[in-house]
């Protein structure tokens, strides 16, 4: 990305078995380490999680709704 450029990402959190992976936080940290500035982050509940595709869930204890985030980055 050129200096002064911007990127907007939509990222959904995930679970591995019963462990929550806060992907928006991880992506935000990775972007900042790559020289991007996180200028805005908005989280919202999302009803259409990819984890609902599996017709035979293994009974892991996790929320049925996912959290999606919109991350807005700018190149310094």
mmJSON file of the N, C-alpha and C atoms, coordinates in Angstrom:
{"data_MODEL":{"atom_site":{
"group_PDB":["ATOM","ATOM","ATOM","ATOM","ATOM","ATOM","ATOM","ATOM","ATOM","ATOM","ATOM","ATOM","ATOM","ATOM","ATOM","ATOM","ATOM","ATOM","ATOM","ATOM","ATOM","ATOM","ATOM","ATOM","ATOM","ATOM","ATOM","ATOM","ATOM","ATOM","ATOM","ATOM","ATOM","ATOM","ATOM","ATOM","ATOM","ATOM","ATOM","ATOM","ATOM","ATOM","ATOM","ATOM","ATOM","ATOM","ATOM","ATOM","ATOM","ATOM","ATOM","ATOM","ATOM","ATOM","ATOM","ATOM","ATOM","ATOM","ATOM","ATOM","ATOM","ATOM","ATOM","ATOM","ATOM","ATOM","ATOM","ATOM","ATOM","ATOM","ATOM","ATOM","ATOM","ATOM","ATOM","ATOM","ATOM","ATOM","ATOM","ATOM","ATOM","ATOM","ATOM","ATOM","ATOM","ATOM","ATOM","ATOM","ATOM","ATOM","ATOM","ATOM","ATOM","ATOM","ATOM","ATOM","ATOM","ATOM","ATOM","ATOM","ATOM","ATOM","ATOM","ATOM","ATOM","ATOM","ATOM","ATOM","ATOM","ATOM","ATOM","ATOM","ATOM","ATOM","ATOM","ATOM","ATOM","ATOM","ATOM","ATOM","ATOM","ATOM","ATOM","ATOM","ATOM","ATOM","ATOM","ATOM","ATOM","ATOM","ATOM","ATOM","ATOM","ATOM","ATOM","ATOM","ATOM","ATOM","ATOM","ATOM","ATOM","ATOM","ATOM","ATOM","ATOM","ATOM","ATOM","ATOM","ATOM","ATOM","ATOM","ATOM","ATOM","ATOM","ATOM","ATOM","ATOM","ATOM","ATOM","ATOM","ATOM","ATOM","ATOM","ATOM","ATOM","ATOM","ATOM","ATOM","ATOM","ATOM","ATOM","ATOM","ATOM","ATOM","ATOM","ATOM","ATOM","ATOM","ATOM","ATOM","ATOM","ATOM","ATOM","ATOM","ATOM","ATOM","ATOM","ATOM","ATOM","ATOM","ATOM","ATOM","ATOM","ATOM","ATOM","ATOM","ATOM","ATOM","ATOM","ATOM","ATOM","ATOM","ATOM","ATOM","ATOM","ATOM","ATOM","ATOM","ATOM","ATOM","ATOM","ATOM","ATOM","ATOM","ATOM","ATOM","ATOM","ATOM","ATOM","ATOM","ATOM","ATOM","ATOM","ATOM","ATOM","ATOM","ATOM","ATOM"],
"id":[1,2,3,4,5,6,7,8,9,10,11,12,13,14,15,16,17,18,19,20,21,22,23,24,25,26,27,28,29,30,31,32,33,34,35,36,37,38,39,40,41,42,43,44,45,46,47,48,49,50,51,52,53,54,55,56,57,58,59,60,61,62,63,64,65,66,67,68,69,70,71,72,73,74,75,76,77,78,79,80,81,82,83,84,85,86,87,88,89,90,91,92,93,94,95,96,97,98,99,100,101,102,103,104,105,106,107,108,109,110,111,112,113,114,115,116,117,118,119,120,121,122,123,124,125,126,127,128,129,130,131,132,133,134,135,136,137,138,139,140,141,142,143,144,145,146,147,148,149,150,151,152,153,154,155,156,157,158,159,160,161,162,163,164,165,166,167,168,169,170,171,172,173,174,175,176,177,178,179,180,181,182,183,184,185,186,187,188,189,190,191,192,193,194,195,196,197,198,199,200,201,202,203,204,205,206,207,208,209,210,211,212,213,214,215,216,217,218,219,220,221,222,223,224,225,226,227,228],
"type_symbol":["N","C","C","N","C","C","N","C","C","N","C","C","N","C","C","N","C","C","N","C","C","N","C","C","N","C","C","N","C","C","N","C","C","N","C","C","N","C","C","N","C","C","N","C","C","N","C","C","N","C","C","N","C","C","N","C","C","N","C","C","N","C","C","N","C","C","N","C","C","N","C","C","N","C","C","N","C","C","N","C","C","N","C","C","N","C","C","N","C","C","N","C","C","N","C","C","N","C","C","N","C","C","N","C","C","N","C","C","N","C","C","N","C","C","N","C","C","N","C","C","N","C","C","N","C","C","N","C","C","N","C","C","N","C","C","N","C","C","N","C","C","N","C","C","N","C","C","N","C","C","N","C","C","N","C","C","N","C","C","N","C","C","N","C","C","N","C","C","N","C","C","N","C","C","N","C","C","N","C","C","N","C","C","N","C","C","N","C","C","N","C","C","N","C","C","N","C","C","N","C","C","N","C","C","N","C","C","N","C","C","N","C","C","N","C","C","N","C","C","N","C","C","N","C","C","N","C","C"],
"label_atom_id":["N","CA","C","N","CA","C","N","CA","C","N","CA","C","N","CA","C","N","CA","C","N","CA","C","N","CA","C","N","CA","C","N","CA","C","N","CA","C","N","CA","C","N","CA","C","N","CA","C","N","CA","C","N","CA","C","N","CA","C","N","CA","C","N","CA","C","N","CA","C","N","CA","C","N","CA","C","N","CA","C","N","CA","C","N","CA","C","N","CA","C","N","CA","C","N","CA","C","N","CA","C","N","CA","C","N","CA","C","N","CA","C","N","CA","C","N","CA","C","N","CA","C","N","CA","C","N","CA","C","N","CA","C","N","CA","C","N","CA","C","N","CA","C","N","CA","C","N","CA","C","N","CA","C","N","CA","C","N","CA","C","N","CA","C","N","CA","C","N","CA","C","N","CA","C","N","CA","C","N","CA","C","N","CA","C","N","CA","C","N","CA","C","N","CA","C","N","CA","C","N","CA","C","N","CA","C","N","CA","C","N","CA","C","N","CA","C","N","CA","C","N","CA","C","N","CA","C","N","CA","C","N","CA","C","N","CA","C","N","CA","C","N","CA","C","N","CA","C","N","CA","C","N","CA","C","N","CA","C","N","CA","C","N","CA","C"],
"label_alt_id":[null,null,null,null,null,null,null,null,null,null,null,null,null,null,null,null,null,null,null,null,null,null,null,null,null,null,null,null,null,null,null,null,null,null,null,null,null,null,null,null,null,null,null,null,null,null,null,null,null,null,null,null,null,null,null,null,null,null,null,null,null,null,null,null,null,null,null,null,null,null,null,null,null,null,null,null,null,null,null,null,null,null,null,null,null,null,null,null,null,null,null,null,null,null,null,null,null,null,null,null,null,null,null,null,null,null,null,null,null,null,null,null,null,null,null,null,null,null,null,null,null,null,null,null,null,null,null,null,null,null,null,null,null,null,null,null,null,null,null,null,null,null,null,null,null,null,null,null,null,null,null,null,null,null,null,null,null,null,null,null,null,null,null,null,null,null,null,null,null,null,null,null,null,null,null,null,null,null,null,null,null,null,null,null,null,null,null,null,null,null,null,null,null,null,null,null,null,null,null,null,null,null,null,null,null,null,null,null,null,null,null,null,null,null,null,null,null,null,null,null,null,null,null,null,null,null,null,null],
"label_comp_id":["UNK","UNK","UNK","UNK","UNK","UNK","UNK","UNK","UNK","UNK","UNK","UNK","UNK","UNK","UNK","UNK","UNK","UNK","UNK","UNK","UNK","UNK","UNK","UNK","UNK","UNK","UNK","UNK","UNK","UNK","UNK","UNK","UNK","UNK","UNK","UNK","UNK","UNK","UNK","UNK","UNK","UNK","UNK","UNK","UNK","UNK","UNK","UNK","UNK","UNK","UNK","UNK","UNK","UNK","UNK","UNK","UNK","UNK","UNK","UNK","UNK","UNK","UNK","UNK","UNK","UNK","UNK","UNK","UNK","UNK","UNK","UNK","UNK","UNK","UNK","UNK","UNK","UNK","UNK","UNK","UNK","UNK","UNK","UNK","UNK","UNK","UNK","UNK","UNK","UNK","UNK","UNK","UNK","UNK","UNK","UNK","UNK","UNK","UNK","UNK","UNK","UNK","UNK","UNK","UNK","UNK","UNK","UNK","UNK","UNK","UNK","UNK","UNK","UNK","UNK","UNK","UNK","UNK","UNK","UNK","UNK","UNK","UNK","UNK","UNK","UNK","UNK","UNK","UNK","UNK","UNK","UNK","UNK","UNK","UNK","UNK","UNK","UNK","UNK","UNK","UNK","UNK","UNK","UNK","UNK","UNK","UNK","UNK","UNK","UNK","UNK","UNK","UNK","UNK","UNK","UNK","UNK","UNK","UNK","UNK","UNK","UNK","UNK","UNK","UNK","UNK","UNK","UNK","UNK","UNK","UNK","UNK","UNK","UNK","UNK","UNK","UNK","UNK","UNK","UNK","UNK","UNK","UNK","UNK","UNK","UNK","UNK","UNK","UNK","UNK","UNK","UNK","UNK","UNK","UNK","UNK","UNK","UNK","UNK","UNK","UNK","UNK","UNK","UNK","UNK","UNK","UNK","UNK","UNK","UNK","UNK","UNK","UNK","UNK","UNK","UNK","UNK","UNK","UNK","UNK","UNK","UNK","UNK","UNK","UNK","UNK","UNK","UNK"],
"label_asym_id":["A","A","A","A","A","A","A","A","A","A","A","A","A","A","A","A","A","A","A","A","A","A","A","A","A","A","A","A","A","A","A","A","A","A","A","A","A","A","A","A","A","A","A","A","A","A","A","A","A","A","A","A","A","A","A","A","A","A","A","A","A","A","A","A","A","A","A","A","A","A","A","A","A","A","A","A","A","A","A","A","A","A","A","A","A","A","A","A","A","A","A","A","A","A","A","A","A","A","A","A","A","A","A","A","A","A","A","A","A","A","A","A","A","A","A","A","A","A","A","A","A","A","A","A","A","A","A","A","A","A","A","A","A","A","A","A","A","A","A","A","A","A","A","A","A","A","A","A","A","A","A","A","A","A","A","A","A","A","A","A","A","A","A","A","A","A","A","A","A","A","A","A","A","A","A","A","A","A","A","A","A","A","A","A","A","A","A","A","A","A","A","A","A","A","A","A","A","A","A","A","A","A","A","A","A","A","A","A","A","A","A","A","A","A","A","A","A","A","A","A","A","A","A","A","A","A","A","A"],
"label_entity_id":["1","1","1","1","1","1","1","1","1","1","1","1","1","1","1","1","1","1","1","1","1","1","1","1","1","1","1","1","1","1","1","1","1","1","1","1","1","1","1","1","1","1","1","1","1","1","1","1","1","1","1","1","1","1","1","1","1","1","1","1","1","1","1","1","1","1","1","1","1","1","1","1","1","1","1","1","1","1","1","1","1","1","1","1","1","1","1","1","1","1","1","1","1","1","1","1","1","1","1","1","1","1","1","1","1","1","1","1","1","1","1","1","1","1","1","1","1","1","1","1","1","1","1","1","1","1","1","1","1","1","1","1","1","1","1","1","1","1","1","1","1","1","1","1","1","1","1","1","1","1","1","1","1","1","1","1","1","1","1","1","1","1","1","1","1","1","1","1","1","1","1","1","1","1","1","1","1","1","1","1","1","1","1","1","1","1","1","1","1","1","1","1","1","1","1","1","1","1","1","1","1","1","1","1","1","1","1","1","1","1","1","1","1","1","1","1","1","1","1","1","1","1","1","1","1","1","1","1"],
"label_seq_id":[1,1,1,2,2,2,3,3,3,4,4,4,5,5,5,6,6,6,7,7,7,8,8,8,9,9,9,10,10,10,11,11,11,12,12,12,13,13,13,14,14,14,15,15,15,16,16,16,17,17,17,18,18,18,19,19,19,20,20,20,21,21,21,22,22,22,23,23,23,24,24,24,25,25,25,26,26,26,27,27,27,28,28,28,29,29,29,30,30,30,31,31,31,32,32,32,33,33,33,34,34,34,35,35,35,36,36,36,37,37,37,38,38,38,39,39,39,40,40,40,41,41,41,42,42,42,43,43,43,44,44,44,45,45,45,46,46,46,47,47,47,48,48,48,49,49,49,50,50,50,51,51,51,52,52,52,53,53,53,54,54,54,55,55,55,56,56,56,57,57,57,58,58,58,59,59,59,60,60,60,61,61,61,62,62,62,63,63,63,64,64,64,65,65,65,66,66,66,67,67,67,68,68,68,69,69,69,70,70,70,71,71,71,72,72,72,73,73,73,74,74,74,75,75,75,76,76,76],
"pdbx_PDB_ins_code":[null,null,null,null,null,null,null,null,null,null,null,null,null,null,null,null,null,null,null,null,null,null,null,null,null,null,null,null,null,null,null,null,null,null,null,null,null,null,null,null,null,null,null,null,null,null,null,null,null,null,null,null,null,null,null,null,null,null,null,null,null,null,null,null,null,null,null,null,null,null,null,null,null,null,null,null,null,null,null,null,null,null,null,null,null,null,null,null,null,null,null,null,null,null,null,null,null,null,null,null,null,null,null,null,null,null,null,null,null,null,null,null,null,null,null,null,null,null,null,null,null,null,null,null,null,null,null,null,null,null,null,null,null,null,null,null,null,null,null,null,null,null,null,null,null,null,null,null,null,null,null,null,null,null,null,null,null,null,null,null,null,null,null,null,null,null,null,null,null,null,null,null,null,null,null,null,null,null,null,null,null,null,null,null,null,null,null,null,null,null,null,null,null,null,null,null,null,null,null,null,null,null,null,null,null,null,null,null,null,null,null,null,null,null,null,null,null,null,null,null,null,null,null,null,null,null,null,null],
"Cartn_x":[0.849,0.0,0.903,0.532,1.295,1.063,2.046,1.815,0.583,-0.253,-1.498,-2.655,-2.369,-3.41,-4.226,-5.345,-6.224,-6.685,-7.007,-7.548,-8.646,-9.714,-10.823,-11.006,-10.941,-11.072,-12.271,-12.977,-14.047,-13.53,-13.445,-12.843,-13.813,-13.962,-14.848,-14.006,-14.382,-13.673,-13.957,-13.214,-13.418,-13.133,-13.466,-13.21,-12.512,-11.553,-10.947,-11.284,-12.144,-12.73,-13.407,-12.933,-13.566,-12.728,-11.672,-10.793,-11.181,-11.428,-11.801,-10.558,-10.589,-9.521,-10.043,-9.525,-9.961,-9.21,-9.65,-8.962,-8.925,-9.981,-9.864,-8.706,-8.526,-7.421,-6.078,-5.978,-4.733,-4.396,-5.375,-5.147,-4.774,-5.412,-5.074,-3.624,-3.179,-1.782,-0.813,-1.172,-0.309,-0.199,-1.323,-1.297,-0.425,-0.531,0.279,1.765,2.105,3.51,4.024,3.123,3.508,3.531,3.356,3.431,2.102,0.985,-0.334,-0.879,-1.695,-2.338,-3.81,-4.244,-5.652,-6.407,-7.165,-7.826,-9.259,-9.834,-11.197,-11.472,-12.19,-12.577,-13.983,-14.865,-16.259,-16.595,-17.148,-17.573,-19.086,-19.606,-21.04,-21.33,-22.476,-22.87,-23.315,-23.048,-23.381,-24.032,-25.185,-25.964,-25.524,-24.793,-24.457,-23.013,-22.697,-21.349,-21.048,-19.819,-19.4,-19.479,-19.411,-19.464,-20.832,-21.854,-23.184,-23.327,-22.347,-22.416,-22.344,-21.542,-21.36,-22.668,-23.253,-24.521,-24.361,-23.129,-22.881,-21.875,-22.264,-21.316,-20.953,-19.78,-19.292,-19.635,-20.485,-20.918,-19.969,-19.11,-18.24,-19.084,-18.688,-19.411,-18.916,-19.662,-19.292,-20.555,-20.471,-21.648,-22.033,-23.323,-23.777,-23.581,-23.528,-23.333,-21.865,-21.447,-20.073,-20.024,-18.825,-18.614,-17.782,-18.275,-17.514,-17.028,-15.907,-15.33,-14.94,-15.126,-14.636,-13.416,-12.274,-11.011,-10.584,-10.358,-9.935,-8.485,-7.619,-6.192,-5.795,-4.765,-4.148,-2.653,-2.013,-0.56,0.075,1.012,1.703,2.634],
"Cartn_y":[-1.167,0.0,1.242,2.213,3.453,4.291,5.133,6.055,6.919,7.072,7.813,6.937,5.678,4.748,4.219,3.589,3.049,1.649,0.864,-0.48,-0.714,-1.341,-1.688,-3.197,-3.849,-5.297,-5.661,-6.707,-7.27,-8.621,-8.776,-9.963,-10.545,-11.879,-12.557,-13.332,-13.243,-14.031,-15.505,-16.369,-17.794,-18.556,-19.817,-20.709,-21.952,-22.424,-23.725,-24.57,-25.534,-26.309,-25.318,-25.139,-24.181,-22.924,-22.751,-21.6,-20.489,-19.317,-18.155,-17.537,-17.318,-16.627,-15.258,-14.241,-12.871,-12.363,-12.825,-12.473,-10.973,-10.203,-8.761,-8.135,-8.581,-8.057,-8.48,-9.75,-10.261,-9.533,-9.364,-8.669,-7.21,-6.579,-5.194,-5.065,-5.98,-5.954,-6.228,-7.163,-7.463,-6.249,-5.576,-4.392,-3.293,-3.076,-2.034,-2.373,-3.636,-4.047,-3.907,-3.938,-3.793,-2.329,-1.411,0.009,0.65,-0.034,0.538,1.104,2.1,2.695,2.281,1.67,1.298,2.562,3.125,4.395,4.219,3.029,2.786,1.287,0.863,-0.534,-0.581,-1.271,-1.418,-2.899,-3.355,-4.746,-4.821,-5.921,-6.136,-7.629,-8.029,-9.434,-9.83,-11.068,-11.567,-12.923,-13.099,-14.318,-15.448,-15.161,-16.17,-16.629,-17.282,-17.763,-18.974,-19.08,-20.232,-21.519,-21.43,-22.632,-23.308,-22.606,-23.204,-24.126,-24.12,-24.954,-26.432,-26.763,-28.157,-28.716,-29.735,-30.278,-31.167,-31.516,-32.405,-31.778,-30.718,-30.107,-31.094,-30.983,-31.936,-31.546,-30.599,-30.241,-29.34,-28.628,-27.696,-26.573,-26.1,-25.026,-23.683,-23.106,-21.802,-21.062,-19.751,-18.985,-19.324,-19.269,-19.579,-18.403,-17.192,-16.016,-15.633,-15.139,-14.681,-13.167,-12.664,-11.226,-10.862,-9.93,-9.426,-8.029,-7.69,-6.368,-5.764,-4.48,-3.717,-2.971,-3.247,-2.614,-1.661,-0.416,0.595,0.972,0.696,0.98,2.095,2.849,3.85,3.622,3.833,3.701,4.987,4.883,6.063,6.677],
"Cartn_z":[0.0,0.0,0.0,-0.792,-0.865,0.392,0.768,1.88,1.601,2.605,2.456,2.0,1.668,1.227,2.399,2.084,3.125,2.728,3.745,3.534,4.553,4.119,5.01,4.94,6.093,6.178,7.043,6.657,7.485,7.969,9.284,9.882,10.897,10.878,11.82,12.823,14.104,15.101,14.877,15.53,15.331,16.619,16.584,17.709,17.183,17.93,17.685,18.896,18.685,19.774,20.712,21.93,22.842,23.052,22.27,22.435,21.468,22.023,21.22,20.597,19.291,18.57,18.176,18.813,18.54,17.302,16.123,14.884,14.598,14.895,14.673,15.468,16.694,17.51,16.923,16.512,15.946,14.647,13.761,12.482,12.731,13.709,14.056,14.497,15.339,15.798,14.655,13.784,12.64,11.711,11.475,10.625,11.193,12.504,13.135,13.078,13.231,13.121,11.693,10.721,9.308,8.879,9.825,9.495,9.158,9.455,9.211,10.513,10.4,11.568,11.574,12.659,12.799,13.196,12.252,12.519,13.013,12.78,13.272,13.297,14.322,14.457,15.021,14.334,14.784,14.844,15.968,16.131,16.119,15.57,15.605,15.541,16.105,16.105,14.706,14.343,13.017,13.178,12.58,12.738,11.824,10.757,9.757,9.885,10.979,11.222,10.339,9.879,9.079,9.89,11.218,12.049,11.995,11.529,11.421,10.213,9.32,8.127,8.489,9.48,9.885,10.435,9.807,10.288,11.523,11.879,13.018,13.98,14.681,15.617,16.717,17.213,18.207,19.636,19.826,21.162,21.922,21.198,21.884,22.463,23.615,24.289,23.771,22.831,22.278,21.859,21.785,21.355,19.921,19.633,18.281,17.329,17.847,17.004,16.967,15.844,15.679,15.834,16.012,16.04,14.824,14.045,12.908,13.244,12.666,12.873,11.539,11.433,10.292,10.793,10.176,10.556,9.442,9.806,8.837,9.114,8.159,8.281,7.338,7.73,6.866,6.875,5.741,5.64,6.12,7.01,7.562,6.563],
"occupancy":[1.0,1.0,1.0,1.0,1.0,1.0,1.0,1.0,1.0,1.0,1.0,1.0,1.0,1.0,1.0,1.0,1.0,1.0,1.0,1.0,1.0,1.0,1.0,1.0,1.0,1.0,1.0,1.0,1.0,1.0,1.0,1.0,1.0,1.0,1.0,1.0,1.0,1.0,1.0,1.0,1.0,1.0,1.0,1.0,1.0,1.0,1.0,1.0,1.0,1.0,1.0,1.0,1.0,1.0,1.0,1.0,1.0,1.0,1.0,1.0,1.0,1.0,1.0,1.0,1.0,1.0,1.0,1.0,1.0,1.0,1.0,1.0,1.0,1.0,1.0,1.0,1.0,1.0,1.0,1.0,1.0,1.0,1.0,1.0,1.0,1.0,1.0,1.0,1.0,1.0,1.0,1.0,1.0,1.0,1.0,1.0,1.0,1.0,1.0,1.0,1.0,1.0,1.0,1.0,1.0,1.0,1.0,1.0,1.0,1.0,1.0,1.0,1.0,1.0,1.0,1.0,1.0,1.0,1.0,1.0,1.0,1.0,1.0,1.0,1.0,1.0,1.0,1.0,1.0,1.0,1.0,1.0,1.0,1.0,1.0,1.0,1.0,1.0,1.0,1.0,1.0,1.0,1.0,1.0,1.0,1.0,1.0,1.0,1.0,1.0,1.0,1.0,1.0,1.0,1.0,1.0,1.0,1.0,1.0,1.0,1.0,1.0,1.0,1.0,1.0,1.0,1.0,1.0,1.0,1.0,1.0,1.0,1.0,1.0,1.0,1.0,1.0,1.0,1.0,1.0,1.0,1.0,1.0,1.0,1.0,1.0,1.0,1.0,1.0,1.0,1.0,1.0,1.0,1.0,1.0,1.0,1.0,1.0,1.0,1.0,1.0,1.0,1.0,1.0,1.0,1.0,1.0,1.0,1.0,1.0,1.0,1.0,1.0,1.0,1.0,1.0,1.0,1.0,1.0,1.0,1.0,1.0,1.0,1.0,1.0,1.0,1.0,1.0],
"B_iso_or_equiv":[0.0,0.0,0.0,0.0,0.0,0.0,0.0,0.0,0.0,0.0,0.0,0.0,0.0,0.0,0.0,0.0,0.0,0.0,0.0,0.0,0.0,0.0,0.0,0.0,0.0,0.0,0.0,0.0,0.0,0.0,0.0,0.0,0.0,0.0,0.0,0.0,0.0,0.0,0.0,0.0,0.0,0.0,0.0,0.0,0.0,0.0,0.0,0.0,0.0,0.0,0.0,0.0,0.0,0.0,0.0,0.0,0.0,0.0,0.0,0.0,0.0,0.0,0.0,0.0,0.0,0.0,0.0,0.0,0.0,0.0,0.0,0.0,0.0,0.0,0.0,0.0,0.0,0.0,0.0,0.0,0.0,0.0,0.0,0.0,0.0,0.0,0.0,0.0,0.0,0.0,0.0,0.0,0.0,0.0,0.0,0.0,0.0,0.0,0.0,0.0,0.0,0.0,0.0,0.0,0.0,0.0,0.0,0.0,0.0,0.0,0.0,0.0,0.0,0.0,0.0,0.0,0.0,0.0,0.0,0.0,0.0,0.0,0.0,0.0,0.0,0.0,0.0,0.0,0.0,0.0,0.0,0.0,0.0,0.0,0.0,0.0,0.0,0.0,0.0,0.0,0.0,0.0,0.0,0.0,0.0,0.0,0.0,0.0,0.0,0.0,0.0,0.0,0.0,0.0,0.0,0.0,0.0,0.0,0.0,0.0,0.0,0.0,0.0,0.0,0.0,0.0,0.0,0.0,0.0,0.0,0.0,0.0,0.0,0.0,0.0,0.0,0.0,0.0,0.0,0.0,0.0,0.0,0.0,0.0,0.0,0.0,0.0,0.0,0.0,0.0,0.0,0.0,0.0,0.0,0.0,0.0,0.0,0.0,0.0,0.0,0.0,0.0,0.0,0.0,0.0,0.0,0.0,0.0,0.0,0.0,0.0,0.0,0.0,0.0,0.0,0.0,0.0,0.0,0.0,0.0,0.0,0.0,0.0,0.0,0.0,0.0,0.0,0.0],
"pdbx_formal_charge":[null,null,null,null,null,null,null,null,null,null,null,null,null,null,null,null,null,null,null,null,null,null,null,null,null,null,null,null,null,null,null,null,null,null,null,null,null,null,null,null,null,null,null,null,null,null,null,null,null,null,null,null,null,null,null,null,null,null,null,null,null,null,null,null,null,null,null,null,null,null,null,null,null,null,null,null,null,null,null,null,null,null,null,null,null,null,null,null,null,null,null,null,null,null,null,null,null,null,null,null,null,null,null,null,null,null,null,null,null,null,null,null,null,null,null,null,null,null,null,null,null,null,null,null,null,null,null,null,null,null,null,null,null,null,null,null,null,null,null,null,null,null,null,null,null,null,null,null,null,null,null,null,null,null,null,null,null,null,null,null,null,null,null,null,null,null,null,null,null,null,null,null,null,null,null,null,null,null,null,null,null,null,null,null,null,null,null,null,null,null,null,null,null,null,null,null,null,null,null,null,null,null,null,null,null,null,null,null,null,null,null,null,null,null,null,null,null,null,null,null,null,null,null,null,null,null,null,null],
"auth_seq_id":[1,1,1,2,2,2,3,3,3,4,4,4,5,5,5,6,6,6,7,7,7,8,8,8,9,9,9,10,10,10,11,11,11,12,12,12,13,13,13,14,14,14,15,15,15,16,16,16,17,17,17,18,18,18,19,19,19,20,20,20,21,21,21,22,22,22,23,23,23,24,24,24,25,25,25,26,26,26,27,27,27,28,28,28,29,29,29,30,30,30,31,31,31,32,32,32,33,33,33,34,34,34,35,35,35,36,36,36,37,37,37,38,38,38,39,39,39,40,40,40,41,41,41,42,42,42,43,43,43,44,44,44,45,45,45,46,46,46,47,47,47,48,48,48,49,49,49,50,50,50,51,51,51,52,52,52,53,53,53,54,54,54,55,55,55,56,56,56,57,57,57,58,58,58,59,59,59,60,60,60,61,61,61,62,62,62,63,63,63,64,64,64,65,65,65,66,66,66,67,67,67,68,68,68,69,69,69,70,70,70,71,71,71,72,72,72,73,73,73,74,74,74,75,75,75,76,76,76],
"auth_comp_id":["UNK","UNK","UNK","UNK","UNK","UNK","UNK","UNK","UNK","UNK","UNK","UNK","UNK","UNK","UNK","UNK","UNK","UNK","UNK","UNK","UNK","UNK","UNK","UNK","UNK","UNK","UNK","UNK","UNK","UNK","UNK","UNK","UNK","UNK","UNK","UNK","UNK","UNK","UNK","UNK","UNK","UNK","UNK","UNK","UNK","UNK","UNK","UNK","UNK","UNK","UNK","UNK","UNK","UNK","UNK","UNK","UNK","UNK","UNK","UNK","UNK","UNK","UNK","UNK","UNK","UNK","UNK","UNK","UNK","UNK","UNK","UNK","UNK","UNK","UNK","UNK","UNK","UNK","UNK","UNK","UNK","UNK","UNK","UNK","UNK","UNK","UNK","UNK","UNK","UNK","UNK","UNK","UNK","UNK","UNK","UNK","UNK","UNK","UNK","UNK","UNK","UNK","UNK","UNK","UNK","UNK","UNK","UNK","UNK","UNK","UNK","UNK","UNK","UNK","UNK","UNK","UNK","UNK","UNK","UNK","UNK","UNK","UNK","UNK","UNK","UNK","UNK","UNK","UNK","UNK","UNK","UNK","UNK","UNK","UNK","UNK","UNK","UNK","UNK","UNK","UNK","UNK","UNK","UNK","UNK","UNK","UNK","UNK","UNK","UNK","UNK","UNK","UNK","UNK","UNK","UNK","UNK","UNK","UNK","UNK","UNK","UNK","UNK","UNK","UNK","UNK","UNK","UNK","UNK","UNK","UNK","UNK","UNK","UNK","UNK","UNK","UNK","UNK","UNK","UNK","UNK","UNK","UNK","UNK","UNK","UNK","UNK","UNK","UNK","UNK","UNK","UNK","UNK","UNK","UNK","UNK","UNK","UNK","UNK","UNK","UNK","UNK","UNK","UNK","UNK","UNK","UNK","UNK","UNK","UNK","UNK","UNK","UNK","UNK","UNK","UNK","UNK","UNK","UNK","UNK","UNK","UNK","UNK","UNK","UNK","UNK","UNK","UNK"],
"auth_asym_id":["A","A","A","A","A","A","A","A","A","A","A","A","A","A","A","A","A","A","A","A","A","A","A","A","A","A","A","A","A","A","A","A","A","A","A","A","A","A","A","A","A","A","A","A","A","A","A","A","A","A","A","A","A","A","A","A","A","A","A","A","A","A","A","A","A","A","A","A","A","A","A","A","A","A","A","A","A","A","A","A","A","A","A","A","A","A","A","A","A","A","A","A","A","A","A","A","A","A","A","A","A","A","A","A","A","A","A","A","A","A","A","A","A","A","A","A","A","A","A","A","A","A","A","A","A","A","A","A","A","A","A","A","A","A","A","A","A","A","A","A","A","A","A","A","A","A","A","A","A","A","A","A","A","A","A","A","A","A","A","A","A","A","A","A","A","A","A","A","A","A","A","A","A","A","A","A","A","A","A","A","A","A","A","A","A","A","A","A","A","A","A","A","A","A","A","A","A","A","A","A","A","A","A","A","A","A","A","A","A","A","A","A","A","A","A","A","A","A","A","A","A","A","A","A","A","A","A","A"],
"auth_atom_id":["N","CA","C","N","CA","C","N","CA","C","N","CA","C","N","CA","C","N","CA","C","N","CA","C","N","CA","C","N","CA","C","N","CA","C","N","CA","C","N","CA","C","N","CA","C","N","CA","C","N","CA","C","N","CA","C","N","CA","C","N","CA","C","N","CA","C","N","CA","C","N","CA","C","N","CA","C","N","CA","C","N","CA","C","N","CA","C","N","CA","C","N","CA","C","N","CA","C","N","CA","C","N","CA","C","N","CA","C","N","CA","C","N","CA","C","N","CA","C","N","CA","C","N","CA","C","N","CA","C","N","CA","C","N","CA","C","N","CA","C","N","CA","C","N","CA","C","N","CA","C","N","CA","C","N","CA","C","N","CA","C","N","CA","C","N","CA","C","N","CA","C","N","CA","C","N","CA","C","N","CA","C","N","CA","C","N","CA","C","N","CA","C","N","CA","C","N","CA","C","N","CA","C","N","CA","C","N","CA","C","N","CA","C","N","CA","C","N","CA","C","N","CA","C","N","CA","C","N","CA","C","N","CA","C","N","CA","C","N","CA","C","N","CA","C","N","CA","C","N","CA","C","N","CA","C","N","CA","C","N","CA","C","N","CA","C"],
"pdbx_PDB_model_num":[1,1,1,1,1,1,1,1,1,1,1,1,1,1,1,1,1,1,1,1,1,1,1,1,1,1,1,1,1,1,1,1,1,1,1,1,1,1,1,1,1,1,1,1,1,1,1,1,1,1,1,1,1,1,1,1,1,1,1,1,1,1,1,1,1,1,1,1,1,1,1,1,1,1,1,1,1,1,1,1,1,1,1,1,1,1,1,1,1,1,1,1,1,1,1,1,1,1,1,1,1,1,1,1,1,1,1,1,1,1,1,1,1,1,1,1,1,1,1,1,1,1,1,1,1,1,1,1,1,1,1,1,1,1,1,1,1,1,1,1,1,1,1,1,1,1,1,1,1,1,1,1,1,1,1,1,1,1,1,1,1,1,1,1,1,1,1,1,1,1,1,1,1,1,1,1,1,1,1,1,1,1,1,1,1,1,1,1,1,1,1,1,1,1,1,1,1,1,1,1,1,1,1,1,1,1,1,1,1,1,1,1,1,1,1,1,1,1,1,1,1,1,1,1,1,1,1,1]
}}}
